[in-house]
Amino acid sequence: MTSQTSVSRINVMKPWLGETETAAVSEVIASGWVAQGPKTAAFERAFAEHQKAQYAVATSNCTTALQLALIVAGVKTGDDVVVPSFSFIATANAPTYLGARPVFADVEELTGNVTAKTVAAVLTDKTTAIIVVDQGGMPLDLRPLRNLCDERGIAMVEDAACGAGSTYRGAPVGVGADVSAWSFHPRKLLTTGEGGMLTTNNEQWANRARRLREHAMDVSAAERHGSTLAPQESYGEVGYNFRMTDLQAAVGLVQLGKLDAMVQRRRELAGRYREAFQGIAGLRCVRDPEHGTSNFQSFWVEVLPDFPMSREQLLEKLATDEISARRGIMAAHQQPAYAGHSGQISSLPVTERLTANTLILPIYHELAEHEQDRVIASVLNAGGE
């Protein structure tokens, strides 16, 4: 392209950060307390209130939050934990870290989420927990899964990494699970760079998670550093270093105040995509299920056989037009790390179809309509419109 015809690249995702976040970080630096401390505690309180949870425990990332969630839920070495294969590989890794076996369940095509039926099909005598995922921000149908867990006496852990701002039957996602884990990675709506959160209504679980994230000390770092004569700490079990910093938490507090606006904007953009692609043969757009509303952390389309191009060809077409899209969610059971893993005990046809045929289109708060129109035009051109 010449300089006269060149166009700027449209990214698949861009965090909404600005001067307010900069000022919040500067304030923390000026305070001299940059590690886990008062800002982290404030972020925990604010996030718990927003998500209608009684307790929130900040962590270094969502994977560590998920690992702690499994520990406090009682998962041990030798247990089976049902997980969707159709998820980022961290969902399967978390139980693996504990010596448990991730048992892969299939998903439904509408949301890309597990259902009570797909989970029930792979339960074993050793199943002590299930991990359910709000994939791409799509709320899962929790009630039937909750009933299944209650009937079997197993824990429900919600991997709500993508779910901040999504709702299930009018309430925030995550509140119906025994314990939930959240991500603040830059691909998510609310970001702290890296970072995560565990939420639960179980006070004992929350208290244990707080200790475990900080080497299992019985006295927190904030208590020790806040005392002229620090109390003697002890360590009742082997813990971890899964802490969030106050620098991250300061950003998180600002981002939390923006979350509702982010969700509103993404839903507007998702609506424009669906309207533009309505009636296009061979394209199926993700949409809200009847039981909830999505924050549209991702907007994905399935490329069906009657579309003129394959998924890979459409990705190449978008790239030629300086538009960065991404392949859809991975299938963990197909990855080398889990090759031949005994956790696949049934076929996963929907997972494999969605992994092979979906792609994620650009969607983020500051995506301008003229930029989205470029994405739409590229897809319509690929479809022969």
DARAFEN-V456493 format. One record per pair of residues at least 4 apart in sequence whose C-alpha atoms are under 8 Angstrom apart, sorted by the first residue. I is the first residue (numbers start at 1). GAP is how many residues later the second one is. D is the distance in Angstrom with one decimal. If there is no record, write none. Layout:
# DARAFEN-V456493
[[I | GAP | D] [I | GAP | D]]
This chain:
# DARAFEN-V456493
[[1 | 4 | 6.0] [1 | 5 | 5.5] [2 | 4 | 5.9] [7 | 315 | 7.2] [8 | 314 | 6.9] [9 | 313 | 4.8] [9 | 314 | 5.8] [9 | 315 | 7.3] [10 | 312 | 6.4] [10 | 313 | 4.9] [10 | 314 | 6.0] [10 | 352 | 7.3] [10 | 361 | 7.2] [11 | 312 | 6.5] [11 | 313 | 5.0] [11 | 314 | 7.4] [11 | 351 | 6.2] [12 | 311 | 7.6] [12 | 312 | 5.3] [12 | 313 | 5.4] [12 | 314 | 7.2] [12 | 348 | 7.6] [12 | 349 | 6.1] [12 | 350 | 3.8] [12 | 351 | 6.3] [12 | 352 | 7.8] [13 | 174 | 6.4] [13 | 349 | 5.9] [13 | 350 | 6.0] [13 | 351 | 5.6] [14 | 172 | 7.5] [14 | 173 | 7.3] [14 | 350 | 5.9] [14 | 351 | 7.8] [14 | 352 | 7.7] [15 | 171 | 5.8] [15 | 172 | 7.1] [15 | 173 | 7.7] [15 | 174 | 7.0] [15 | 175 | 8.0] [15 | 176 | 7.2] [15 | 349 | 7.2] [15 | 350 | 7.7] [16 | 348 | 7.9] [16 | 349 | 6.4] [16 | 350 | 7.0] [17 | 4 | 6.5] [17 | 238 | 8.0] [18 | 4 | 6.6] [19 | 4 | 6.1] [20 | 4 | 6.2] [20 | 234 | 7.0] [21 | 4 | 6.3] [21 | 229 | 7.4] [21 | 230 | 5.2] [21 | 233 | 6.2] [21 | 234 | 7.8] [22 | 4 | 6.2] [22 | 229 | 7.9] [23 | 4 | 6.2] [24 | 4 | 6.5] [24 | 226 | 5.6] [24 | 227 | 6.4] [24 | 230 | 7.6] [25 | 4 | 6.3] [25 | 222 | 5.5] [25 | 223 | 7.9] [25 | 225 | 6.0] [25 | 226 | 6.7] [26 | 4 | 6.1] [27 | 4 | 6.3] [28 | 4 | 6.8] [28 | 5 | 6.4] [28 | 6 | 6.1] [28 | 218 | 6.9] [28 | 219 | 6.2] [28 | 222 | 7.3] [29 | 4 | 6.8] [29 | 5 | 6.2] [29 | 218 | 7.6] [33 | 4 | 7.1] [33 | 213 | 7.3] [34 | 211 | 6.2] [34 | 212 | 5.1] [34 | 213 | 5.7] [35 | 209 | 7.4] [35 | 210 | 4.4] [35 | 211 | 5.3] [35 | 212 | 7.2] [36 | 4 | 5.8] [36 | 185 | 7.8] [36 | 186 | 7.3] [36 | 207 | 6.5] [36 | 208 | 5.6] [36 | 209 | 4.4] [36 | 210 | 5.1] [37 | 4 | 6.4] [37 | 184 | 7.9] [37 | 185 | 5.6] [37 | 208 | 7.4] [37 | 209 | 6.0] [38 | 4 | 6.2] [38 | 184 | 7.9] [38 | 208 | 7.2] [39 | 4 | 6.1] [39 | 207 | 5.1] [39 | 208 | 7.9] [39 | 210 | 5.7] [39 | 211 | 6.0] [40 | 4 | 6.2] [40 | 18 | 7.0] [40 | 204 | 7.0] [40 | 205 | 6.8] [40 | 206 | 5.3] [40 | 208 | 8.0] [40 | 209 | 5.0] [40 | 210 | 7.5] [41 | 4 | 6.3] [42 | 4 | 6.2] [42 | 211 | 7.9] [43 | 4 | 5.9] [43 | 206 | 5.8] [43 | 207 | 7.5] [43 | 209 | 6.7] [43 | 210 | 5.6] [44 | 4 | 6.0] [44 | 11 | 7.7] [44 | 12 | 5.2] [44 | 13 | 6.1] [44 | 14 | 6.2] [44 | 153 | 7.9] [45 | 4 | 6.2] [45 | 10 | 7.6] [45 | 11 | 6.8] [46 | 4 | 6.2] [46 | 207 | 7.5] [47 | 4 | 6.1] [47 | 9 | 7.0] [47 | 209 | 7.4] [48 | 4 | 5.9] [48 | 5 | 4.9] [48 | 6 | 6.1] [48 | 7 | 5.8] [48 | 8 | 5.3] [48 | 151 | 6.9] [49 | 4 | 6.3] [49 | 5 | 7.4] [51 | 113 | 7.9] [51 | 121 | 5.6] [51 | 122 | 7.6] [51 | 123 | 7.6] [51 | 124 | 7.2] [52 | 120 | 7.0] [52 | 123 | 6.7] [53 | 122 | 6.2] [53 | 146 | 6.3] [53 | 147 | 6.1] [53 | 148 | 6.0] [54 | 145 | 7.6] [54 | 146 | 6.4] [54 | 147 | 4.9] [54 | 148 | 7.8] [55 | 144 | 5.6] [55 | 145 | 5.5] [55 | 146 | 5.9] [55 | 147 | 7.6] [55 | 148 | 7.0] [55 | 151 | 6.4] [56 | 141 | 6.5] [56 | 142 | 5.5] [56 | 143 | 4.4] [56 | 144 | 6.7] [56 | 150 | 7.1] [57 | 140 | 5.5] [57 | 141 | 5.0] [57 | 142 | 6.4] [57 | 149 | 6.7] [57 | 152 | 7.0] [57 | 153 | 6.3] [58 | 7 | 7.9] [58 | 137 | 7.5] [58 | 138 | 5.9] [58 | 139 | 4.4] [58 | 140 | 6.4] [58 | 185 | 6.9] [58 | 186 | 6.0] [59 | 5 | 6.6] [59 | 6 | 5.9] [59 | 136 | 5.9] [59 | 137 | 4.9] [59 | 138 | 5.4] [59 | 139 | 7.4] [59 | 154 | 7.0] [59 | 183 | 5.3] [59 | 184 | 4.8] [59 | 185 | 5.0] [60 | 4 | 6.6] [60 | 5 | 7.7] [60 | 134 | 6.7] [60 | 135 | 4.5] [60 | 136 | 5.7] [60 | 182 | 5.0] [60 | 183 | 5.0] [60 | 184 | 4.8] [61 | 4 | 6.4] [61 | 122 | 6.2] [61 | 123 | 7.1] [61 | 124 | 7.6] [61 | 133 | 5.8] [61 | 134 | 3.8] [61 | 135 | 4.0] [61 | 136 | 7.3] [61 | 181 | 7.7] [62 | 4 | 6.0] [62 | 99 | 6.5] [62 | 119 | 6.0] [62 | 120 | 5.3] [62 | 121 | 4.5] [62 | 122 | 7.4] [62 | 133 | 6.5] [62 | 134 | 4.3] [62 | 135 | 6.5] [63 | 4 | 6.2] [63 | 27 | 6.1] [63 | 28 | 7.5] [63 | 31 | 6.6] [63 | 133 | 7.7] [64 | 4 | 6.2] [64 | 30 | 7.8] [64 | 132 | 7.6] [64 | 178 | 6.4] [65 | 4 | 6.0] [65 | 116 | 5.4] [65 | 117 | 7.3] [65 | 131 | 6.2] [65 | 132 | 5.9] [65 | 133 | 5.4] [66 | 4 | 6.3] [66 | 25 | 7.8] [66 | 28 | 6.3] [66 | 93 | 7.0] [66 | 114 | 7.5] [66 | 115 | 5.3] [66 | 132 | 7.4] [67 | 4 | 6.4] [67 | 27 | 5.1] [67 | 28 | 6.9] [67 | 30 | 7.7] [67 | 31 | 7.8] [68 | 4 | 6.2] [68 | 130 | 8.0] [68 | 141 | 6.1] [68 | 144 | 7.6] [68 | 145 | 7.8] [69 | 4 | 6.1] [69 | 88 | 7.0] [69 | 110 | 6.1] [69 | 111 | 7.0] [69 | 112 | 7.1] [69 | 129 | 6.9] [69 | 140 | 7.6] [70 | 4 | 6.4] [70 | 5 | 5.5] [70 | 24 | 7.9] [70 | 25 | 7.1] [70 | 59 | 7.9] [70 | 87 | 7.2] [71 | 4 | 5.5] [71 | 5 | 7.3] [71 | 27 | 8.0] [72 | 133 | 5.4] [72 | 136 | 7.0] [72 | 137 | 6.8] [73 | 56 | 7.8] [73 | 82 | 6.4] [73 | 105 | 7.9] [73 | 106 | 7.8] [73 | 132 | 7.5] [74 | 54 | 7.9] [75 | 4 | 6.5] [75 | 20 | 7.9] [75 | 23 | 7.7] [75 | 25 | 7.3] [75 | 53 | 6.4] [75 | 54 | 7.0] [76 | 22 | 6.4] [76 | 23 | 6.9] [76 | 24 | 6.3] [77 | 21 | 5.8] [77 | 22 | 4.3] [77 | 23 | 4.8] [78 | 21 | 6.1] [78 | 22 | 5.0] [78 | 23 | 6.8] [78 | 48 | 7.8] [79 | 20 | 7.8] [79 | 21 | 4.8] [79 | 22 | 6.2] [79 | 47 | 5.3] [79 | 48 | 6.0] [79 | 49 | 6.3] [80 | 20 | 5.7] [80 | 21 | 4.8] [80 | 22 | 6.1] [80 | 23 | 6.5] [80 | 44 | 7.3] [80 | 46 | 5.2] [80 | 47 | 4.3] [80 | 48 | 6.2] [80 | 49 | 7.3] [81 | 14 | 6.8] [81 | 19 | 6.8] [81 | 20 | 6.0] [81 | 21 | 5.0] [81 | 22 | 5.8] [81 | 46 | 5.6] [81 | 47 | 6.3] [81 | 48 | 5.1] [81 | 49 | 5.3] [81 | 50 | 7.1] [82 | 20 | 5.8] [82 | 21 | 4.6] [82 | 22 | 5.9] [82 | 23 | 6.5] [82 | 37 | 6.9] [82 | 40 | 7.3] [82 | 41 | 7.0] [82 | 45 | 7.1] [82 | 47 | 6.7] [82 | 48 | 4.5] [82 | 49 | 6.1] [83 | 8 | 7.0] [83 | 9 | 6.5] [83 | 19 | 6.1] [83 | 20 | 5.9] [83 | 21 | 5.2] [83 | 22 | 5.9] [83 | 47 | 6.1] [83 | 48 | 5.1] [83 | 49 | 6.6] [84 | 7 | 7.8] [84 | 8 | 7.9] [84 | 20 | 5.3] [84 | 21 | 4.9] [84 | 22 | 6.1] [84 | 23 | 6.9] [84 | 29 | 7.5] [84 | 30 | 6.3] [84 | 47 | 7.5] [84 | 48 | 7.1] [84 | 49 | 7.4] [85 | 4 | 8.0] [85 | 7 | 7.5] [85 | 19 | 5.3] [85 | 20 | 6.3] [85 | 21 | 6.9] [85 | 245 | 7.7] [85 | 246 | 5.1] [85 | 247 | 4.8] [85 | 248 | 5.8] [85 | 266 | 7.0] [86 | 20 | 7.4] [86 | 21 | 7.2] [86 | 26 | 7.2] [86 | 27 | 7.8] [86 | 243 | 6.2] [86 | 244 | 5.8] [86 | 245 | 4.7] [86 | 246 | 6.5] [86 | 265 | 5.6] [86 | 269 | 7.4] [87 | 4 | 6.6] [87 | 46 | 7.6] [87 | 48 | 7.0] [87 | 242 | 6.0] [87 | 243 | 6.0] [87 | 244 | 6.5] [87 | 245 | 6.8] [88 | 241 | 6.8] [88 | 242 | 6.2] [88 | 243 | 7.9] [88 | 244 | 7.1] [89 | 4 | 6.2] [89 | 241 | 7.6] [89 | 243 | 5.5] [90 | 4 | 6.0] [91 | 4 | 7.8] [91 | 40 | 7.6] [91 | 68 | 7.4] [92 | 4 | 6.6] [92 | 10 | 5.7] [92 | 240 | 7.3] [93 | 4 | 6.2] [93 | 9 | 7.9] [94 | 4 | 7.1] [95 | 4 | 6.6] [95 | 5 | 5.2] [95 | 6 | 6.5] [95 | 7 | 6.2] [96 | 4 | 5.2] [96 | 5 | 6.0] [96 | 6 | 6.6] [101 | 242 | 6.3] [102 | 241 | 5.5] [103 | 19 | 7.1] [103 | 239 | 7.8] [103 | 240 | 4.0] [103 | 241 | 5.9] [103 | 242 | 7.3] [104 | 18 | 7.5] [104 | 229 | 7.2] [104 | 239 | 5.8] [104 | 240 | 5.3] [104 | 241 | 7.4] [105 | 9 | 6.9] [105 | 13 | 5.8] [105 | 14 | 5.7] [105 | 16 | 7.7] [105 | 17 | 6.4] [105 | 239 | 7.9] [105 | 241 | 7.8] [105 | 243 | 7.0] [106 | 8 | 6.2] [106 | 12 | 5.6] [106 | 13 | 7.6] [106 | 241 | 7.7] [106 | 242 | 5.0] [106 | 243 | 7.3] [106 | 244 | 6.5] [106 | 245 | 5.8] [107 | 5 | 5.4] [107 | 6 | 4.9] [107 | 7 | 4.2] [107 | 8 | 6.6] [107 | 11 | 6.5] [107 | 241 | 7.9] [107 | 243 | 6.2] [107 | 244 | 6.1] [108 | 4 | 5.4] [108 | 5 | 5.8] [108 | 6 | 6.2] [108 | 7 | 6.9] [108 | 242 | 6.7] [109 | 4 | 7.8] [109 | 241 | 6.3] [109 | 245 | 7.4] [110 | 176 | 6.8] [110 | 177 | 7.6] [110 | 179 | 7.4] [111 | 24 | 7.3] [111 | 27 | 5.9] [111 | 28 | 7.7] [111 | 29 | 7.4] [111 | 175 | 7.0] [111 | 176 | 7.7] [111 | 177 | 7.9] [111 | 178 | 7.1] [112 | 23 | 6.3] [112 | 26 | 7.9] [112 | 239 | 7.7] [112 | 242 | 7.8] [113 | 19 | 7.6] [113 | 20 | 6.4] [113 | 21 | 6.6] [113 | 22 | 6.1] [113 | 25 | 7.8] [113 | 27 | 5.9] [114 | 4 | 6.1] [114 | 5 | 6.6] [114 | 18 | 6.6] [114 | 19 | 7.4] [114 | 26 | 7.3] [115 | 4 | 6.2] [115 | 25 | 7.7] [115 | 26 | 6.9] [115 | 29 | 7.7] [115 | 30 | 6.7] [116 | 4 | 5.9] [116 | 28 | 5.7] [116 | 29 | 4.8] [116 | 32 | 6.7] [117 | 4 | 6.3] [118 | 4 | 7.1] [119 | 4 | 6.5] [120 | 28 | 7.7] [122 | 223 | 6.8] [122 | 224 | 7.1] [123 | 4 | 6.1] [127 | 27 | 7.2] [128 | 25 | 7.8] [128 | 26 | 4.9] [128 | 27 | 6.4] [129 | 25 | 5.0] [129 | 26 | 4.4] [129 | 27 | 5.8] [129 | 28 | 7.1] [130 | 24 | 7.4] [130 | 25 | 6.4] [130 | 26 | 5.3] [130 | 27 | 6.1] [131 | 25 | 6.3] [131 | 26 | 4.8] [131 | 27 | 5.6] [131 | 28 | 6.4] [132 | 8 | 7.8] [132 | 24 | 7.4] [132 | 25 | 6.3] [132 | 26 | 4.9] [132 | 27 | 5.8] [133 | 7 | 7.1] [133 | 25 | 5.9] [133 | 26 | 4.7] [133 | 27 | 5.9] [133 | 28 | 7.8] [134 | 4 | 5.1] [134 | 5 | 5.0] [134 | 6 | 5.5] [134 | 24 | 7.8] [134 | 25 | 6.7] [134 | 26 | 5.5] [134 | 27 | 7.5] [134 | 28 | 6.5] [134 | 29 | 5.9] [135 | 4 | 7.4] [135 | 5 | 8.0] [135 | 25 | 8.0] [135 | 27 | 6.6] [135 | 28 | 7.8] [136 | 26 | 5.6] [136 | 27 | 7.4] [136 | 160 | 6.6] [136 | 161 | 5.3] [136 | 162 | 4.9] [136 | 163 | 7.6] [137 | 23 | 7.9] [137 | 25 | 4.9] [137 | 26 | 4.6] [137 | 27 | 7.6] [137 | 29 | 6.2] [137 | 157 | 5.4] [137 | 158 | 5.5] [137 | 159 | 5.5] [137 | 160 | 5.2] [137 | 161 | 6.9] [138 | 25 | 7.3] [138 | 28 | 7.2] [138 | 150 | 7.1] [138 | 151 | 7.8] [138 | 155 | 7.2] [138 | 156 | 5.0] [138 | 157 | 7.4] [138 | 158 | 7.1] [139 | 24 | 7.3] [139 | 27 | 6.4] [139 | 28 | 6.5] [139 | 29 | 6.0] [139 | 34 | 6.6] [139 | 150 | 7.6] [139 | 152 | 7.8] [139 | 153 | 6.0] [139 | 154 | 6.7] [139 | 155 | 6.2] [140 | 28 | 7.6] [141 | 4 | 7.3] [141 | 27 | 7.6] [141 | 150 | 6.5] [142 | 4 | 5.9] [142 | 26 | 7.9] [142 | 34 | 7.1] [143 | 4 | 6.2] [143 | 33 | 8.0] [144 | 4 | 6.2] [145 | 4 | 6.2] [146 | 4 | 6.1] [146 | 10 | 7.2] [146 | 30 | 7.5] [146 | 31 | 7.4] [147 | 4 | 6.1] [148 | 4 | 6.3] [149 | 4 | 5.7] [149 | 5 | 5.0] [149 | 6 | 6.3] [149 | 7 | 6.5] [150 | 4 | 6.6] [155 | 23 | 6.5] [156 | 21 | 5.4] [156 | 22 | 5.4] [156 | 23 | 7.0] [157 | 20 | 5.9] [157 | 21 | 6.0] [157 | 22 | 5.2] [157 | 23 | 5.6] [157 | 24 | 7.8] [158 | 16 | 6.2] [158 | 19 | 5.9] [158 | 20 | 7.8] [158 | 21 | 6.4] [158 | 22 | 4.5] [158 | 23 | 6.3] [159 | 21 | 5.9] [159 | 22 | 5.2] [159 | 23 | 6.7] [160 | 4 | 7.2] [160 | 13 | 7.4] [160 | 14 | 6.5] [160 | 20 | 6.3] [160 | 21 | 5.5] [160 | 22 | 5.1] [160 | 23 | 7.4] [161 | 20 | 6.3] [161 | 21 | 4.2] [161 | 22 | 4.3] [161 | 23 | 7.7] [161 | 27 | 7.8] [162 | 20 | 7.1] [162 | 21 | 6.7] [162 | 26 | 6.0] [162 | 27 | 7.8] [162 | 135 | 6.2] [163 | 10 | 6.6] [163 | 19 | 7.4] [163 | 131 | 7.9] [163 | 132 | 7.0] [163 | 134 | 7.6] [164 | 8 | 7.8] [164 | 9 | 7.5] [164 | 18 | 7.5] [164 | 25 | 7.4] [164 | 26 | 7.4] [164 | 95 | 8.0] [164 | 131 | 7.3] [165 | 7 | 6.8] [165 | 8 | 7.9] [165 | 94 | 6.8] [165 | 95 | 6.8] [165 | 98 | 6.3] [165 | 129 | 7.5] [165 | 130 | 5.4] [166 | 6 | 6.1] [166 | 7 | 6.0] [166 | 126 | 7.6] [166 | 127 | 5.7] [166 | 128 | 4.7] [166 | 129 | 4.8] [167 | 4 | 5.2] [167 | 5 | 4.4] [167 | 6 | 5.0] [167 | 125 | 5.3] [167 | 126 | 5.2] [167 | 127 | 6.6] [168 | 4 | 6.0] [168 | 5 | 5.4] [168 | 123 | 6.0] [168 | 124 | 4.3] [168 | 125 | 6.7] [169 | 122 | 5.5] [169 | 123 | 5.3] [170 | 122 | 6.9] [171 | 4 | 7.7] [174 | 5 | 7.6] [174 | 6 | 5.7] [174 | 25 | 7.9] [175 | 5 | 7.8] [175 | 25 | 7.6] [177 | 23 | 7.9] [178 | 22 | 6.2] [178 | 23 | 7.3] [178 | 24 | 7.7] [179 | 19 | 7.0] [179 | 20 | 5.8] [179 | 21 | 4.6] [179 | 22 | 7.6] [180 | 18 | 5.6] [180 | 19 | 5.2] [180 | 20 | 6.5] [181 | 15 | 7.1] [181 | 16 | 5.7] [181 | 17 | 4.6] [181 | 18 | 6.5] [182 | 14 | 5.3] [182 | 15 | 5.0] [182 | 16 | 6.4] [183 | 5 | 7.0] [183 | 8 | 7.8] [183 | 11 | 7.9] [183 | 12 | 6.3] [183 | 13 | 4.6] [183 | 14 | 6.7] [184 | 4 | 6.0] [184 | 5 | 7.6] [184 | 6 | 5.6] [184 | 7 | 4.2] [184 | 8 | 5.4] [184 | 9 | 6.7] [184 | 10 | 5.8] [184 | 11 | 5.1] [184 | 12 | 5.5] [185 | 5 | 7.8] [185 | 6 | 5.4] [185 | 7 | 6.6] [185 | 8 | 5.5] [185 | 9 | 4.8] [185 | 10 | 6.5] [185 | 11 | 7.9] [186 | 4 | 7.6] [186 | 5 | 5.2] [186 | 6 | 7.2] [186 | 7 | 5.6] [186 | 8 | 7.2] [187 | 4 | 7.7] [187 | 110 | 7.9] [188 | 109 | 6.2] [189 | 70 | 7.1] [189 | 73 | 6.9] [189 | 74 | 7.9] [189 | 108 | 6.4] [190 | 62 | 7.0] [190 | 65 | 5.6] [190 | 66 | 6.5] [190 | 69 | 6.5] [191 | 4 | 7.7] [191 | 60 | 7.6] [191 | 61 | 6.4] [191 | 64 | 6.8] [192 | 56 | 5.0] [192 | 57 | 6.9] [192 | 59 | 5.6] [192 | 60 | 5.3] [192 | 63 | 8.0] [193 | 55 | 7.1] [194 | 54 | 7.7] [195 | 49 | 6.4] [195 | 53 | 7.3] [196 | 48 | 7.9] [199 | 7 | 7.6] [200 | 5 | 7.5] [200 | 6 | 6.7] [201 | 5 | 7.9] [202 | 4 | 6.3] [203 | 4 | 6.1] [204 | 4 | 6.2] [205 | 4 | 6.1] [206 | 4 | 6.2] [207 | 4 | 6.5] [208 | 4 | 6.1] [209 | 4 | 6.1] [210 | 4 | 6.7] [210 | 6 | 7.9] [211 | 4 | 6.7] [211 | 5 | 4.3] [211 | 6 | 5.7] [211 | 7 | 6.5] [211 | 9 | 7.6] [211 | 28 | 7.5] [212 | 4 | 4.2] [212 | 5 | 7.5] [212 | 26 | 7.6] [212 | 27 | 4.6] [212 | 28 | 5.7] [212 | 29 | 7.8] [212 | 30 | 8.0] [213 | 26 | 6.5] [213 | 27 | 5.1] [213 | 28 | 5.4] [213 | 29 | 4.5] [213 | 30 | 5.8] [214 | 6 | 7.3] [214 | 7 | 7.9] [214 | 25 | 6.7] [214 | 26 | 5.9] [214 | 27 | 5.3] [214 | 28 | 6.5] [214 | 29 | 6.5] [215 | 20 | 7.4] [215 | 23 | 6.8] [215 | 24 | 4.0] [215 | 25 | 4.5] [215 | 26 | 5.7] [216 | 19 | 5.5] [216 | 20 | 6.6] [216 | 21 | 6.1] [216 | 22 | 6.3] [216 | 23 | 4.5] [216 | 24 | 7.0] [217 | 16 | 6.2] [217 | 17 | 5.7] [217 | 18 | 4.9] [217 | 19 | 7.3] [217 | 22 | 7.9] [218 | 15 | 5.9] [218 | 16 | 5.8] [218 | 17 | 6.3] [218 | 18 | 7.5] [219 | 4 | 6.4] [219 | 5 | 6.9] [219 | 12 | 7.6] [219 | 13 | 7.9] [219 | 14 | 5.5] [219 | 15 | 7.6] [220 | 4 | 6.4] [221 | 4 | 6.0] [222 | 4 | 5.8] [223 | 4 | 6.4] [223 | 7 | 7.7] [224 | 5 | 8.0] [224 | 6 | 4.8] [224 | 7 | 6.4] [225 | 5 | 6.9] [226 | 4 | 7.8] [227 | 4 | 7.8] [244 | 4 | 6.7] [244 | 5 | 7.2] [245 | 4 | 6.3] [246 | 4 | 5.9] [247 | 4 | 6.7] [248 | 4 | 6.2] [249 | 4 | 6.2] [250 | 4 | 6.7] [251 | 4 | 6.1] [252 | 4 | 6.0] [253 | 4 | 6.6] [254 | 4 | 6.8] [255 | 4 | 6.3] [258 | 4 | 6.3] [259 | 4 | 6.3] [260 | 4 | 6.3] [261 | 4 | 6.2] [262 | 4 | 6.2] [262 | 102 | 8.0] [262 | 103 | 5.7] [263 | 4 | 6.1] [263 | 32 | 5.1] [263 | 33 | 7.4] [264 | 4 | 6.3] [264 | 31 | 7.9] [265 | 4 | 6.3] [265 | 99 | 8.0] [265 | 100 | 5.9] [266 | 4 | 6.0] [266 | 29 | 6.8] [266 | 30 | 6.1] [266 | 31 | 7.8] [266 | 97 | 6.7] [266 | 98 | 6.3] [266 | 99 | 6.2] [267 | 4 | 6.1] [267 | 27 | 7.8] [267 | 28 | 6.7] [267 | 29 | 6.5] [268 | 4 | 6.4] [269 | 4 | 6.4] [269 | 94 | 7.0] [269 | 103 | 8.0] [270 | 4 | 6.3] [270 | 26 | 7.1] [270 | 29 | 6.7] [270 | 93 | 7.8] [271 | 4 | 6.1] [272 | 4 | 6.1] [273 | 4 | 6.2] [273 | 103 | 7.0] [274 | 4 | 5.8] [274 | 11 | 6.4] [276 | 100 | 6.9] [277 | 6 | 7.3] [277 | 8 | 7.8] [277 | 99 | 7.9] [277 | 103 | 7.6] [280 | 103 | 7.5] [281 | 25 | 6.4] [281 | 26 | 6.0] [282 | 20 | 7.9] [282 | 21 | 5.8] [282 | 22 | 4.5] [282 | 23 | 6.3] [282 | 24 | 4.8] [282 | 25 | 4.1] [282 | 26 | 7.8] [283 | 18 | 6.4] [283 | 19 | 5.7] [283 | 20 | 5.1] [283 | 21 | 6.0] [283 | 24 | 6.7] [284 | 17 | 5.4] [284 | 18 | 5.0] [284 | 19 | 6.8] [284 | 20 | 7.4] [285 | 14 | 7.8] [285 | 15 | 6.3] [285 | 16 | 4.5] [285 | 17 | 6.5] [286 | 13 | 6.6] [286 | 14 | 5.8] [286 | 15 | 6.0] [287 | 7 | 8.0] [288 | 4 | 6.5] [288 | 5 | 5.4] [288 | 6 | 6.0] [289 | 4 | 7.0] [297 | 66 | 7.8] [298 | 62 | 6.4] [298 | 63 | 7.5] [298 | 65 | 6.8] [299 | 61 | 5.6] [299 | 62 | 5.8] [299 | 63 | 7.4] [299 | 64 | 6.7] [300 | 28 | 7.0] [300 | 58 | 6.4] [300 | 59 | 5.4] [300 | 60 | 4.3] [300 | 61 | 6.1] [301 | 57 | 5.5] [301 | 58 | 5.7] [301 | 59 | 6.6] [301 | 60 | 7.7] [302 | 52 | 7.0] [302 | 55 | 5.5] [302 | 56 | 4.2] [302 | 57 | 6.6] [303 | 4 | 6.5] [303 | 7 | 6.7] [303 | 8 | 5.7] [303 | 54 | 5.4] [303 | 55 | 6.0] [303 | 56 | 7.8] [304 | 6 | 7.9] [304 | 53 | 7.1] [305 | 5 | 7.5] [307 | 76 | 6.4] [308 | 74 | 7.2] [308 | 75 | 5.8] [308 | 76 | 7.5] [309 | 4 | 5.6] [309 | 5 | 6.0] [309 | 73 | 7.0] [309 | 74 | 7.3] [310 | 4 | 6.2] [310 | 47 | 7.8] [311 | 4 | 6.3] [311 | 45 | 7.8] [311 | 46 | 5.6] [311 | 47 | 6.8] [311 | 48 | 7.0] [312 | 4 | 6.3] [313 | 4 | 6.2] [314 | 4 | 6.2] [314 | 65 | 7.4] [314 | 68 | 6.8] [315 | 4 | 6.2] [315 | 10 | 6.5] [315 | 11 | 7.4] [315 | 12 | 7.9] [315 | 44 | 7.7] [316 | 4 | 6.2] [317 | 4 | 6.5] [317 | 61 | 7.4] [317 | 65 | 7.2] [318 | 4 | 6.5] [318 | 5 | 5.0] [318 | 6 | 6.8] [318 | 7 | 7.0] [318 | 57 | 7.5] [318 | 60 | 6.3] [318 | 61 | 7.4] [319 | 4 | 5.0] [319 | 5 | 5.8] [319 | 6 | 7.5] [321 | 57 | 7.0] [323 | 39 | 7.9] [323 | 52 | 6.8] [324 | 37 | 7.7] [324 | 38 | 7.1] [325 | 34 | 6.9] [325 | 35 | 5.6] [325 | 36 | 5.0] [325 | 37 | 6.2] [326 | 33 | 5.5] [326 | 34 | 5.0] [326 | 35 | 6.9] [327 | 28 | 7.7] [327 | 31 | 6.3] [327 | 32 | 4.4] [327 | 33 | 6.1] [328 | 26 | 7.2] [328 | 27 | 5.7] [328 | 28 | 7.6] [328 | 29 | 7.4] [328 | 30 | 4.7] [328 | 31 | 4.4] [328 | 32 | 5.8] [329 | 25 | 7.7] [329 | 26 | 5.7] [329 | 29 | 7.7] [330 | 25 | 5.6] [331 | 4 | 7.1] [331 | 20 | 6.5] [331 | 21 | 6.7] [331 | 24 | 6.1] [332 | 6 | 7.0] [333 | 5 | 5.6] [333 | 6 | 6.7] [333 | 8 | 7.5] [333 | 11 | 7.0] [334 | 4 | 6.9] [334 | 5 | 6.4] [335 | 4 | 6.1] [348 | 4 | 6.3] [349 | 4 | 6.1] [350 | 4 | 6.1] [351 | 4 | 6.0] [352 | 4 | 6.1] [353 | 4 | 6.1] [354 | 4 | 5.5] [361 | 14 | 7.9] [362 | 5 | 8.0] [362 | 10 | 7.8] [362 | 13 | 7.8] [363 | 4 | 6.5] [367 | 4 | 6.4] [367 | 5 | 6.7] [368 | 4 | 6.3] [369 | 4 | 6.0] [370 | 4 | 6.5] [371 | 4 | 6.7] [372 | 4 | 6.2] [373 | 4 | 6.0] [374 | 4 | 6.2] [375 | 4 | 6.4] [376 | 4 | 6.1] [377 | 4 | 5.9] [378 | 4 | 6.2] [379 | 4 | 6.3] [380 | 4 | 6.3] [380 | 5 | 5.1] [381 | 4 | 5.4]]
